[in-house]
Each structure stands twice: as C-alpha cells, then as structure tokens.
Amino acid sequence: MQTGEHDESRDARLDALLRALPSREIDPGVDARVLRRARAVLVDQQENGVMHVLQRLWERAIAPVLVTGTVATYLVWAVQSTSALYR
C-alpha cells in the first residue's frame, strides 16, 4: 500500500513534468472550430435531454433489473431441475 507521502512526491514530480512541457499557441481558426464544436455538442446534449435521461434510466435501472431477474429465474429453474433429478 502506498503512503500519502509517496503519492505527494509522485504528484509533485508529475506536476513538474507537466510544467516542463512546451506550450504553443493555437491557431485562431482551430480555436474557433473547437469552440463551435464544443458548443454544438453542448446544445445537442441539452436538446436530447429526454433521450439522455432515458438512456441513463435503461443503463442504471431497467437493464440491471432485467439481468438480475433472468439470472434469478434461471437459478430457480436450475435448482428445481437438479433437485427433481435426485428425487
């Protein structure tokens, strides 16, 4: 297990390495394109808010419940079938 002291020294080294990286100016045209694209993505996400909520609901609630129900049903069937063989 790493100590906090070790983590801090590693973080300090990484910070120093990042500060040592050369920086360069971004071309104004590229800057404008990136900004337009970022805004378009943000607007798209806001407009598709309902779809985003539905997707999260599916991923975090409905799909896990369906998988759990399927596994539980299979487990019950498997135990009943196995116990029927031994009767």
Secondary structure as GFF3:
##gff-version 3
##sequence-region A 1 87
A	DSSP	alpha_helix	4	20	.	.	.	ID=ss1
A	DSSP	alpha_helix	28	47	.	.	.	ID=ss2
A	DSSP	alpha_helix	49	57	.	.	.	ID=ss3
A	DSSP	pi_helix	58	62	.	.	.	ID=ss4
A	DSSP	alpha_helix	63	85	.	.	.	ID=ss5
###
